Amino acid sequence: MDQTHVLEPLRLARAPGMSLEARLRQTLTSFNISRRSAIRTLLDLHGENPTAFALAAAKVLADPDAANSIGGYYLAGLIGRTDGIIDLLLHARMLSDPDALSLARTVARVDSLLDIRLMRKMMQDAGNDAALVPAAIARRALALVDATSDCSRLTTHLMRLTSHPSAYVRSKSALLLGRGNVNLNRVELFMHSEDSRTRANAIESLWGQKSQEARGIFQQATSDPDRRVAINALVGLCKAGGADAISRLLSLLQSEDPLSRRGAVWAMGQVADPEFAPVLEQLLNDSDQHVRSMAARSRAMLRKPAPAPPPPRSELVY
């Protein structure tokens, strides 16, 4: 093949009349043809205006085909090494929530410390005072680490955010703390919070725990005056193998309060036990539209029933 024709995408990518986003796409296209030249082009474009480069790269990497290409991995690593990408991810005026989430997932594949960098930068910008972190930025940061991190290295930052003025930030931090580091004493402390969302998320953070201590916390929380906390506790008990919790969920379906019925139906989807299938099938005809739509979603979340064991092989008689 003519070398001039092969390198044509790179020549176009350097053309000043083309948008930066288009130039990046052209460069990624040529990555498998001449990697060295493509890398040089990316470095040159990055050097011209790192902020504009990061914004254009975010749009390009929102395309799964581009993000999963060899050039896409290099591009994600290139922008991921700079602090500018952290500002870009944290500020909603620069990137929409879906674009920020897509970019964070792409960068996290090549930067295992992205979660720590996000939290540190957010705190530094607020003078290391968690109470001064703008609620919108805290919500964005928590959403990003929720999608990209196991939160095991973020305990200190998340603990500080549990005192944030925003109830949402406090409750979300409590949930992520449980994901990264199960601490029953800390959960019990959160259960004394006046904020019902914090209590509900603290209980949710224990889902999957089956110890006697965790069961005790679940059991006590089923009596919480807030419906969401109590239902989250029943989900936890169901996941821990509590047969009584299943019957209590089913009893909520007899309530005249549609919110209680919706909560019970939602909980069945979270438990995902295929035994709920017949009940959810009936609820597709419930008088409440929201219950019907929730039943459809929960039914789709059920695990597939375990296949029946094969019949015993009979002995051959000769």
C-alpha positions as CSV (number, residue, x, y, z in Angstrom):
1,M,0.0,0.0,0.0
2,D,1.2,3.5,-0.8
3,Q,2.8,5.0,2.4
4,T,1.4,8.4,1.6
5,H,-2.1,6.9,1.5
6,V,-1.4,5.0,4.8
7,L,-0.4,8.2,6.7
8,E,-3.2,10.4,5.2
9,P,-5.2,10.3,8.5
10,L,-2.2,11.6,10.4
11,R,-1.8,14.4,7.9
12,L,-5.4,15.4,8.3
13,A,-5.1,15.2,12.1
14,R,-2.4,17.9,12.0
15,A,-4.5,20.1,9.7
16,P,-5.4,23.4,11.5
17,G,-8.8,23.7,10.0
18,M,-10.2,20.5,11.6
19,S,-11.8,20.5,15.0
20,L,-9.7,19.1,17.8
21,E,-12.2,16.3,18.4
22,A,-12.1,15.3,14.8
23,R,-8.3,15.4,14.8
24,L,-8.2,13.1,17.8
25,R,-10.5,10.6,16.0
26,Q,-8.3,10.7,12.9
27,T,-5.3,10.0,15.0
28,L,-6.8,7.1,16.8
29,T,-7.8,5.7,13.4
30,S,-4.2,5.7,12.3
31,F,-2.8,4.2,15.5
32,N,-2.5,0.7,14.1
33,I,-0.9,2.1,10.9
34,S,1.9,4.2,12.4
35,R,1.8,4.1,16.2
36,R,4.9,6.3,16.7
37,S,3.6,9.0,14.4
38,A,0.2,8.8,16.1
39,I,1.7,9.2,19.5
40,R,3.7,12.2,18.4
41,T,0.6,13.8,17.0
42,L,-1.3,13.2,20.3
43,L,1.6,14.7,22.3
44,D,1.7,17.8,20.0
45,L,-2.0,18.3,20.2
46,H,-1.9,17.9,24.0
47,G,0.8,20.4,24.3
48,E,-1.1,23.1,22.4
49,N,-3.9,23.3,24.9
50,P,-4.1,20.5,27.6
51,T,-7.6,21.6,28.9
52,A,-9.2,21.7,25.4
53,F,-7.4,18.4,24.6
54,A,-8.9,16.8,27.7
55,L,-12.4,18.0,26.8
56,A,-12.1,16.8,23.3
57,A,-10.7,13.4,24.5
58,A,-13.6,13.0,26.8
59,K,-16.0,13.3,23.9
60,V,-14.0,10.9,21.8
61,L,-13.6,8.3,24.6
62,A,-17.4,8.3,25.2
63,D,-17.5,6.2,22.1
64,P,-17.0,2.6,23.3
65,D,-15.2,1.6,20.1
66,A,-12.7,4.4,20.5
67,A,-12.3,3.8,24.2
68,N,-11.5,0.1,23.7
69,S,-9.1,0.6,20.9
70,I,-5.3,0.6,21.4
71,G,-5.2,4.3,20.7
72,G,-8.0,4.9,23.1
73,Y,-6.0,3.2,25.9
74,Y,-3.1,5.4,25.1
75,L,-5.3,8.5,25.0
76,A,-6.9,7.7,28.3
77,G,-3.5,7.2,29.9
78,L,-2.2,10.5,28.4
79,I,-5.0,12.6,29.9
80,G,-5.2,10.5,33.1
81,R,-1.6,11.5,34.1
82,T,-2.5,15.2,34.5
83,D,-4.4,16.9,37.3
84,G,-6.5,18.7,34.7
85,I,-8.5,15.5,34.2
86,I,-9.5,15.5,37.8
87,D,-10.9,19.1,37.6
88,L,-12.6,18.0,34.4
89,L,-14.3,15.1,36.1
90,L,-15.3,17.0,39.2
91,H,-17.0,20.0,37.7
92,A,-20.4,19.6,36.2
93,R,-20.1,22.8,34.1
94,M,-17.3,21.1,32.1
95,L,-18.7,17.6,31.7
96,S,-22.2,16.3,32.0
97,D,-22.8,13.5,34.5
98,P,-23.0,10.7,31.8
99,D,-19.8,12.0,30.1
100,A,-17.9,12.3,33.3
101,L,-18.9,8.7,34.3
102,S,-17.9,7.3,30.9
103,L,-14.6,9.1,31.1
104,A,-13.8,8.1,34.6
105,R,-14.4,4.4,33.8
106,T,-12.1,4.7,30.9
107,V,-9.3,6.4,32.8
108,A,-9.7,4.1,35.8
109,R,-8.6,1.2,33.5
110,V,-5.2,2.8,33.1
111,D,-5.0,4.7,36.4
112,S,-5.6,2.5,39.5
113,L,-5.3,5.6,41.8
114,L,-8.0,7.6,40.1
115,D,-10.4,7.3,43.1
116,I,-7.8,8.6,45.6
117,R,-6.8,11.4,43.2
118,L,-10.4,12.5,42.9
119,M,-11.0,12.6,46.7
120,R,-7.7,14.3,47.5
121,K,-8.2,17.0,44.9
122,M,-11.7,17.7,46.0
123,M,-10.5,18.1,49.7
124,Q,-7.5,20.2,48.7
125,D,-9.7,22.6,46.7
126,A,-11.9,23.0,49.9
127,G,-8.8,23.8,52.1
128,N,-9.0,20.2,53.5
129,D,-12.3,21.1,55.2
130,A,-14.9,18.6,54.2
131,A,-17.8,20.9,55.3
132,L,-16.6,23.4,52.6
133,V,-16.8,21.0,49.7
134,P,-19.6,22.2,47.4
135,A,-22.5,19.7,47.5
136,A,-22.6,19.4,43.7
137,I,-18.9,18.5,43.6
138,A,-19.1,16.0,46.5
139,R,-22.1,14.3,44.8
140,R,-20.2,14.1,41.5
141,A,-17.1,12.7,43.2
142,L,-19.1,10.1,45.2
143,A,-20.9,9.0,42.0
144,L,-17.6,8.5,40.2
145,V,-15.9,6.5,42.9
146,D,-19.1,4.5,43.3
147,A,-18.8,3.5,39.7
148,T,-15.0,2.9,39.5
149,S,-13.7,2.0,43.0
150,D,-14.1,-0.7,45.7
151,C,-13.6,2.3,48.2
152,S,-11.2,0.2,50.3
153,R,-8.6,3.1,50.2
154,L,-11.1,5.9,50.8
155,T,-12.1,5.3,54.4
156,T,-10.5,8.5,55.8
157,H,-12.0,10.7,53.1
158,L,-15.5,9.1,53.3
159,M,-15.5,9.4,57.1
160,R,-14.9,13.1,56.9
161,L,-17.8,13.4,54.4
162,T,-20.2,11.8,56.8
163,S,-20.3,15.2,58.6
164,H,-21.0,17.2,55.4
165,P,-23.9,19.6,55.5
166,S,-25.7,17.8,52.6
167,A,-27.8,14.9,53.8
168,Y,-27.3,13.1,50.5
169,V,-23.5,13.4,50.8
170,R,-23.6,12.0,54.3
171,S,-25.8,9.1,53.4
172,K,-23.9,8.2,50.2
173,S,-20.6,8.3,52.2
174,A,-22.0,5.9,54.8
175,L,-23.0,3.5,52.0
176,L,-19.6,3.6,50.3
177,L,-17.8,3.2,53.7
178,G,-19.5,-0.2,54.2
179,R,-18.5,-1.3,50.7
180,G,-14.8,-0.6,51.3
181,N,-14.5,-1.6,54.9
182,V,-17.2,-3.4,56.9
183,N,-17.2,-2.0,60.4
184,L,-20.2,-3.1,62.5
185,N,-19.5,-0.6,65.3
186,R,-19.5,2.2,62.7
187,V,-22.8,1.0,61.3
188,E,-24.3,1.0,64.7
189,L,-23.1,4.6,65.2
190,F,-24.7,5.6,61.9
191,M,-28.0,4.0,63.1
192,H,-28.2,6.8,65.8
193,S,-28.2,9.4,63.1
194,E,-31.4,11.6,62.8
195,D,-31.1,11.4,59.0
196,S,-33.1,8.4,57.8
197,R,-31.1,8.2,54.5
198,T,-27.9,7.8,56.4
199,R,-29.5,5.0,58.5
200,A,-30.9,3.3,55.3
201,N,-27.5,3.4,53.5
202,A,-25.7,2.2,56.5
203,I,-27.9,-0.9,56.6
204,E,-27.5,-1.3,52.8
205,S,-23.7,-1.3,53.2
206,L,-24.1,-4.5,55.3
207,W,-26.0,-6.4,52.6
208,G,-24.3,-9.8,52.1
209,Q,-23.1,-10.0,55.7
210,K,-24.3,-13.1,57.4
211,S,-22.7,-13.0,60.8
212,Q,-24.8,-13.1,64.0
213,E,-23.8,-9.5,64.7
214,A,-24.9,-8.3,61.3
215,R,-28.2,-10.2,61.6
216,G,-28.8,-8.5,65.0
217,I,-28.3,-5.1,63.4
218,F,-30.7,-6.0,60.6
219,Q,-33.3,-7.3,63.0
220,Q,-33.2,-4.2,65.1
221,A,-33.4,-2.0,62.1
222,T,-36.6,-3.7,60.9
223,S,-38.4,-1.7,63.6
224,D,-37.0,1.6,62.4
225,P,-39.8,4.2,62.0
226,D,-38.6,5.0,58.5
227,R,-40.0,2.7,55.8
228,R,-36.9,2.6,53.7
229,V,-34.6,1.7,56.6
230,A,-36.9,-1.1,57.7
231,I,-37.2,-2.5,54.2
232,N,-33.5,-2.3,53.6
233,A,-33.1,-4.3,56.8
234,L,-35.5,-7.0,55.6
235,V,-33.4,-7.2,52.4
236,G,-30.3,-7.7,54.5
237,L,-32.0,-10.5,56.5
238,C,-33.3,-12.2,53.3
239,K,-29.7,-12.1,51.9
240,A,-28.5,-13.6,55.1
241,G,-30.9,-16.5,54.8
242,G,-33.7,-15.4,57.1
243,A,-36.9,-17.2,56.1
244,D,-38.9,-15.0,58.5
245,A,-37.8,-11.9,56.6
246,I,-39.2,-13.3,53.3
247,S,-42.6,-13.8,55.0
248,R,-42.5,-10.3,56.4
249,L,-41.8,-8.9,52.9
250,L,-44.8,-10.9,51.6
251,S,-47.0,-9.6,54.4
252,L,-46.3,-6.0,53.3
253,L,-48.0,-6.7,50.0
254,Q,-51.3,-6.9,51.9
255,S,-50.9,-3.3,53.1
256,E,-53.4,-0.7,51.9
257,D,-50.5,1.7,51.6
258,P,-49.2,1.6,48.0
259,L,-45.8,2.9,49.2
260,S,-45.3,-0.1,51.4
261,R,-46.3,-2.4,48.6
262,R,-43.8,-0.6,46.3
263,G,-41.1,-1.0,48.9
264,A,-41.7,-4.7,49.3
265,V,-41.7,-5.2,45.5
266,W,-38.5,-3.2,45.1
267,A,-36.9,-5.3,47.9
268,M,-37.8,-8.6,46.1
269,G,-35.7,-7.4,43.1
270,Q,-32.8,-6.6,45.4
271,V,-33.0,-10.1,47.0
272,A,-33.4,-11.6,43.5
273,D,-34.7,-14.9,44.8
274,P,-36.4,-16.7,41.9
275,E,-39.1,-17.9,44.4
276,F,-40.6,-14.4,44.2
277,A,-41.4,-14.9,40.5
278,P,-45.0,-16.1,40.9
279,V,-45.8,-13.2,43.3
280,L,-44.3,-10.6,41.0
281,E,-46.2,-12.1,38.1
282,Q,-49.4,-11.4,40.0
283,L,-48.4,-7.9,40.9
284,L,-48.1,-7.0,37.2
285,N,-51.9,-6.6,37.6
286,D,-51.8,-4.5,40.8
287,S,-54.2,-1.6,41.0
288,D,-51.2,0.8,41.5
289,Q,-49.3,1.7,38.3
290,H,-46.1,2.2,40.2
291,V,-46.4,-1.2,41.8
292,R,-46.9,-2.7,38.4
293,S,-43.9,-1.1,36.9
294,M,-41.7,-1.9,39.9
295,A,-42.9,-5.6,39.7
296,A,-41.7,-5.7,36.1
297,R,-38.3,-4.3,37.0
298,S,-37.9,-6.6,40.0
299,R,-38.9,-9.7,38.0
300,A,-36.2,-8.9,35.5
301,M,-33.6,-8.8,38.3
302,L,-34.4,-12.3,39.7
303,R,-31.7,-15.0,39.5
304,K,-32.4,-17.9,37.2
305,P,-33.6,-21.0,39.1
306,A,-30.9,-23.5,39.6
307,P,-31.2,-26.4,37.1
308,A,-32.7,-29.5,38.5
309,P,-30.2,-32.3,39.2
310,P,-30.1,-35.0,36.6
311,P,-32.0,-38.2,37.5
312,P,-29.8,-41.0,38.9
313,R,-28.4,-43.3,36.3
314,S,-30.0,-46.7,36.4
315,E,-27.7,-49.7,36.4
316,L,-27.5,-51.6,33.2
317,V,-28.8,-55.1,33.3
318,Y,-27.1,-57.6,30.9
